Amino acid sequence: MDEFYEQLQEQILHTGKNYDLEKIRQAYEYAKELHEGQYRASGEPYISHPVAVAQIVVELELDTDSVCAALLHDTVEDCADKTDVKALRAKFGDTVGDLVDGLTKLVHIPFADKEEESMENLRKMLLAMSRDVRVILIKLCDRLHNMRTLGSMPPHKQMKITSETIYLFAPLAHRLGLYAIKSELEDLTLKYRFPEEYRQIEQKIHETEPDR
């Protein structure tokens, strides 16, 4: 196993919970094989992203199938010539297949209209269409890692992604009680949409740290 999987495995073992490590390892190897030759905008191998998403999923203490789905969440979308939901169900079971299928369908939901009423309806639709709330939880983990690595994206994509984040994903995280994720999504949105204000706030926090 390479360093990406070793980091994930170490984190899983540290939880002390009864995860199916063999199933997770197989999901990792399959995802790595499918994403071979694909790279992120940062230049990192693409597999680094699903592993990072899986690590956030482990932080939320979700189950084995959720970790596997996190590892495989982009395979149907980005590797359609190599796999599909049917193949995932056959290899990893119906639950993992259903989770990845739900995550893949979320990719195709339009986020163009940022009117608050429309976004509220969209949030309701996302929750209603997901038969398993784990789909939304994994999607939030996916968005969080994308926001953490947003610096490698061009400015116009940063604006689009941060707009979706502040109108849709941060309120969803709040609604689901994921306050740490909500706060980090809001902080990262501020960082990219208003970098000067973010820098000033960050500097003031640093300056007042000894007093606090």
Phi, psi and chi 1 to 4 in degrees:
 res  aa     phi    psi   chi1   chi2   chi3   chi4
   1 MET       -  148.5  -76.7  -62.4  109.2      -
   2 ASP   -92.9 -177.8   57.2   37.1      -      -
   3 GLU   -63.0  -34.1   60.0  178.0  -46.6      -
   4 PHE   -61.1  -48.8  -66.3  121.3      -      -
   5 TYR   -69.0  -37.4 -179.0   75.3      -      -
   6 GLU   -59.9  -38.7  -72.4  175.2   -1.8      -
   7 GLN   -65.0  -42.9  -69.4  171.3    7.2      -
   8 LEU   -64.7  -46.1  174.5   61.3      -      -
   9 GLN   -61.8  -42.0  179.6  177.1 -103.9      -
  10 GLU   -61.4  -41.1 -177.3  179.0  -14.1      -
  11 GLN   -65.4  -41.7 -177.8  178.9   -7.2      -
  12 ILE   -62.9  -46.1  -69.5  170.8      -      -
  13 LEU   -62.4  -34.5  -68.3  172.9      -      -
  14 HIS   -65.8  -25.3 -173.7   68.9      -      -
  15 THR   -69.0  -27.0   67.0      -      -      -
  16 GLY    75.7    6.6      -      -      -      -
  17 LYS   -90.3  161.9  -64.9 -174.0  176.4  -63.5
  18 ASN   -88.4   72.2 -171.7   27.8      -      -
  19 TYR   -83.9  151.6  -77.3   97.2      -      -
  20 ASP   -85.9   90.0 -174.0  -18.9      -      -
  21 LEU   -65.5  -32.6  -75.0  171.2      -      -
  22 GLU   -66.5  -42.5  177.9   59.4   22.5      -
  23 LYS   -65.2  -41.1 -174.2  173.4 -175.8  178.2
  24 ILE   -65.2  -40.7  -68.1  170.9      -      -
  25 ARG   -61.8  -42.5 -177.2 -172.7   63.0   79.4
  26 GLN   -63.9  -40.0  -69.6  175.6    4.9      -
  27 ALA   -64.1  -40.9      -      -      -      -
  28 TYR   -62.3  -48.9  169.5   79.0      -      -
  29 GLU   -61.4  -39.2  -70.1 -178.4  -16.3      -
  30 TYR   -67.6  -44.1 -170.0   57.2      -      -
  31 ALA   -63.4  -42.6      -      -      -      -
  32 LYS   -62.0  -42.2 -176.1 -179.3  178.2 -177.0
  33 GLU   -61.9  -44.4  175.9 -172.8  -17.6      -
  34 LEU   -68.3  -37.0  -67.6  173.9      -      -
  35 HIS   -88.4    5.2  -72.2  -59.4      -      -
  36 GLU   -54.8  129.9 -173.3   68.6   34.7      -
  37 GLY    87.9   -4.6      -      -      -      -
  38 GLN   -99.0  143.1  -64.2  178.3   -3.6      -
  39 TYR  -134.0  152.2  -64.9   88.0      -      -
  40 ARG   -79.7  168.6  -54.8 -156.1   80.5 -150.4
  41 ALA   -60.4  -25.9      -      -      -      -
  42 SER   -74.7  -12.7   63.1      -      -      -
  43 GLY    96.8   -8.2      -      -      -      -
  44 GLU   -72.9  151.6  -70.4 -177.3  -68.6      -
  45 PRO   -56.2  141.6  -22.3   32.5      -      -
  46 TYR   -60.4  -30.9 -164.8   86.6      -      -
  47 ILE   -59.2  -21.6 -170.4   63.0      -      -
  48 SER   -60.4  -31.3   64.6      -      -      -
  49 HIS   -71.0  -55.5  168.6   62.7      -      -
  50 PRO   -59.8  -31.5   12.0  -24.0      -      -
  51 VAL   -65.5  -43.3  168.7      -      -      -
  52 ALA   -63.1  -39.0      -      -      -      -
  53 VAL   -63.7  -43.3  175.2      -      -      -
  54 ALA   -60.8  -36.4      -      -      -      -
  55 GLN   -64.9  -38.7  -71.3  178.9  -63.7      -
  56 ILE   -67.7  -37.8  -58.8  172.1      -      -
  57 VAL   -60.5  -41.0  165.9      -      -      -
  58 VAL   -64.9  -38.5  172.2      -      -      -
  59 GLU   -59.0  -33.9  -71.6  174.8   13.0      -
  60 LEU   -80.0   -2.7  -66.8 -178.4      -      -
  61 GLU    62.3   36.4  -59.9 -174.1  -10.5      -
  62 LEU   -77.3  173.1  -60.1 -176.1      -      -
  63 ASP   -88.1 -178.9   59.2    2.5      -      -
  64 THR   -57.7  -45.5  -67.5      -      -      -
  65 ASP   -63.4  -33.7  -75.1  -20.3      -      -
  66 SER   -67.5  -40.5  -61.7      -      -      -
  67 VAL   -63.7  -43.7  177.4      -      -      -
  68 CYS   -62.5  -43.4  -69.0      -      -      -
  69 ALA   -63.3  -37.3      -      -      -      -
  70 ALA   -62.4  -42.4      -      -      -      -
  71 LEU   -64.7  -31.8  -70.3  166.3      -      -
  72 LEU  -102.7    5.2  -62.0  162.1      -      -
  73 HIS   -65.0  -24.1   76.8  -88.0      -      -
  74 ASP  -102.6    0.3  -81.6  -26.2      -      -
  75 THR   -67.3  -42.7   56.4      -      -      -
  76 VAL   -69.0  -37.7  173.2      -      -      -
  77 GLU   -72.6  -45.7  176.2   68.3   16.8      -
  78 ASP   -97.7  -12.3  -65.2  -17.0      -      -
  79 CYS  -131.2   44.2  -46.7      -      -      -
  80 ALA   -62.5  -22.8      -      -      -      -
  81 ASP   -81.0   -7.3   57.4  -31.0      -      -
  82 LYS  -115.9  -23.8  -58.9  176.1 -175.3  177.4
  83 THR  -154.4  171.7 -165.4      -      -      -
  84 ASP  -155.0  177.9   55.4   22.3      -      -
  85 VAL   -61.8  -37.6  172.1      -      -      -
  86 LYS   -59.6  -42.3 -176.9  177.8  179.2 -178.9
  87 ALA   -66.4  -38.6      -      -      -      -
  88 LEU   -65.6  -40.2  -65.6 -177.2      -      -
  89 ARG   -62.0  -41.0  -72.6 -166.5  176.9  106.6
  90 ALA   -66.1  -37.4      -      -      -      -
  91 LYS   -85.1  -35.4  -70.8 -179.3   72.0   68.6
  92 PHE  -125.4    1.5  -58.7  104.4      -      -
  93 GLY    99.2  162.4      -      -      -      -
  94 ASP   -64.1  -37.3  -71.2  -19.1      -      -
  95 THR   -63.3  -48.8  -59.9      -      -      -
  96 VAL   -61.4  -43.7  172.6      -      -      -
  97 GLY   -59.9  -42.4      -      -      -      -
  98 ASP   -66.8  -39.5  -71.7  -15.5      -      -
  99 LEU   -63.9  -45.7  -69.8  172.3      -      -
 100 VAL   -66.2  -37.3  175.1      -      -      -
 101 ASP   -61.3  -44.2 -173.1   36.1      -      -
 102 GLY   -63.4  -40.8      -      -      -      -
 103 LEU   -66.6  -38.0  -72.1  158.9      -      -
 104 THR   -65.5  -40.1  -57.0      -      -      -
 105 LYS   -67.1  -31.8  -71.8  173.7  179.4  174.3
 106 LEU   -63.7  -27.7  -69.7 -175.3      -      -
 107 VAL   -61.0  -30.8  173.7      -      -      -
 108 HIS   -94.8    7.2  -59.8  -70.5      -      -
 109 ILE   -80.0  128.6  -65.8  176.5      -      -
 110 PRO   -73.3  137.5   26.9  -33.3      -      -
 111 PHE  -117.3   23.3  -62.0  121.2      -      -
 112 ALA   -67.9  -42.3      -      -      -      -
 113 ASP   -86.1  117.4 -171.8   -8.4      -      -
 114 LYS   -99.7   11.1  -58.6  -58.4 -173.8  -65.1
 115 GLU   -58.5  136.5  -67.8  -71.1  -21.4      -
 116 GLU   -58.3  -41.7  179.8   59.4   29.9      -
 117 GLU   -62.5  -41.4 -176.7  177.7   -3.8      -
 118 SER   -65.4  -40.8  -62.0      -      -      -
 119 MET   -68.2  -34.3  -64.7  -50.9  -73.6      -
 120 GLU   -64.4  -43.1  172.6   63.0   17.2      -
 121 ASN   -63.1  -37.5  -69.9  -25.5      -      -
 122 LEU   -66.8  -40.3 -175.4   52.0      -      -
 123 ARG   -61.1  -42.4  -72.9 -167.9  -72.5  -91.4
 124 LYS   -62.7  -40.7  -69.4  178.0 -179.0  177.0
 125 MET   -65.1  -41.7 -177.3 -178.2   73.9      -
 126 LEU   -60.1  -45.5  -74.1  175.6      -      -
 127 LEU   -66.7  -37.3  -68.7  170.7      -      -
 128 ALA   -72.8  -39.0      -      -      -      -
 129 MET   -76.4  -20.1   70.7  176.3  -75.1      -
 130 SER   -86.2  109.2  175.8      -      -      -
 131 ARG   -67.9  -18.5  -68.1  174.2  -64.7  174.1
 132 ASP  -130.2  118.7 -168.5  -33.2      -      -
 133 VAL   -61.3  -19.4   72.1      -      -      -
 134 ARG   -61.2  -27.6  -72.2  175.9  -67.2 -178.4
 135 VAL   -59.8  -47.1  171.2      -      -      -
 136 ILE   -67.0  -40.0  -57.4  -62.5      -      -
 137 LEU   -62.5  -44.5  -64.5  174.3      -      -
 138 ILE   -66.6  -38.4  -61.9  167.4      -      -
 139 LYS   -61.9  -39.3 -176.8   63.0 -179.5  177.4
 140 LEU   -65.2  -37.7  -74.6  168.4      -      -
 141 CYS   -64.9  -40.1  -64.9      -      -      -
 142 ASP   -61.2  -46.9  175.3   41.4      -      -
 143 ARG   -64.2  -39.1  175.8   53.2   55.8  125.3
 144 LEU   -61.9  -45.1  179.1   56.9      -      -
 145 HIS   -67.2  -37.8 -176.2 -109.8      -      -
 146 ASN   -61.1  -38.3  -78.5  -29.3      -      -
 147 MET   -69.2  -37.2  -72.6  -68.3  -68.7      -
 148 ARG   -65.0  -25.4  -73.3  174.6  175.1  175.0
 149 THR  -112.6   23.0   56.7      -      -      -
 150 LEU   -69.7  -19.2 -161.8   57.5      -      -
 151 GLY   -61.0  -21.0      -      -      -      -
 152 SER   -86.0   -4.2   58.2      -      -      -
 153 MET   -92.0  153.3  -59.0  -64.1  -73.1      -
 154 PRO   -67.6  156.4   20.5  -30.1      -      -
 155 PRO   -54.4  -40.5  -28.0   35.9      -      -
 156 HIS   -65.9  -33.5   72.0  -79.6      -      -
 157 LYS   -74.9  -33.8  -73.0 -164.3  173.9 -178.4
 158 GLN   -59.7  -42.4  -70.2  179.0   -3.6      -
 159 MET   -65.1  -42.3  -68.2  -56.8  101.0      -
 160 LYS   -64.8  -46.4  177.3 -179.3 -178.6  -64.5
 161 ILE   -69.3  -39.9  -68.1  169.8      -      -
 162 THR   -68.7  -32.5   52.9      -      -      -
 163 SER   -65.2  -46.3 -177.5      -      -      -
 164 GLU   -59.2  -39.9  -67.8  173.9    0.3      -
 165 THR   -65.1  -47.8  -62.0      -      -      -
 166 ILE   -74.9  -30.9 -160.1   63.7      -      -
 167 TYR   -87.2  -29.7  -79.9  103.2      -      -
 168 LEU  -116.8  -56.3  177.3   60.5      -      -
 169 PHE   -78.1  -38.8  -69.1  105.4      -      -
 170 ALA   -63.1  -45.7      -      -      -      -
 171 PRO   -62.8  -34.5  -25.5   35.8      -      -
 172 LEU   -63.5  -44.4  -96.6  179.5      -      -
 173 ALA   -60.6  -41.3      -      -      -      -
 174 HIS   -62.1  -43.4  178.7   73.4      -      -
 175 ARG   -64.4  -30.4 -177.7  163.2  -62.1  178.8
 176 LEU   -91.8    3.7  -67.3  171.1      -      -
 177 GLY    80.5   15.9      -      -      -      -
 178 LEU   -94.2   72.7  -56.9  173.7      -      -
 179 TYR   -69.5  -33.2  -57.5  118.4      -      -
 180 ALA   -66.4  -41.6      -      -      -      -
 181 ILE   -67.1  -43.2  -70.4  180.0      -      -
 182 LYS   -56.0  -48.5  167.7 -168.6  175.3  -71.9
 183 SER   -64.5  -41.7  -64.2      -      -      -
 184 GLU   -67.6  -38.8 -171.9  172.4   -7.9      -
 185 LEU   -61.4  -40.9  -70.6  174.8      -      -
 186 GLU   -67.1  -42.3  -70.3  174.6  -22.1      -
 187 ASP   -61.8  -44.2  -71.3  -11.7      -      -
 188 LEU   -69.3  -33.6  -70.6  167.5      -      -
 189 THR   -62.2  -45.3  -63.7      -      -      -
 190 LEU   -60.0  -41.0  178.2   65.9      -      -
 191 LYS   -58.0  -39.9  178.1  178.8  179.8  179.3
 192 TYR   -94.2  -28.2  -71.6  103.1      -      -
 193 ARG   -85.2  -34.3  -67.3 -173.0   77.0   84.1
 194 PHE  -133.3   69.2  -55.3   99.8      -      -
 195 PRO   -61.4  -36.6   19.4  -30.9      -      -
 196 GLU   -68.0  -45.1 -178.7   57.7   28.4      -
 197 GLU   -62.7  -39.8  -70.4   85.2  -15.5      -
 198 TYR   -61.7  -44.0  179.6   88.3      -      -
 199 ARG   -62.4  -41.3 -172.2 -165.7   63.1   78.7
 200 GLN   -64.4  -44.2  -68.5  174.2    2.5      -
 201 ILE   -64.0  -43.3  -66.2  170.1      -      -
 202 GLU   -60.7  -41.0 -170.9  175.9   42.2      -
 203 GLN   -65.7  -42.8 -178.0  177.0  -12.5      -
 204 LYS   -64.9  -39.7  -71.7  177.1 -179.0  177.3
 205 ILE   -61.6  -42.5  -69.5  173.8      -      -
 206 HIS   -64.8  -41.4  177.6   71.0      -      -
 207 GLU   -67.0  -34.6  -70.7  172.3   -9.4      -
 208 THR   -91.5    1.8   60.1      -      -      -
 209 GLU   -58.9  -43.6 -174.2  173.8    4.6      -
 210 PRO   -58.6  -40.3  -25.6   35.9      -      -
 211 ASP   -67.5  -36.9  -65.9  -25.3      -      -
 212 ARG   -76.6      -  -69.2 -176.2  -72.6  106.4
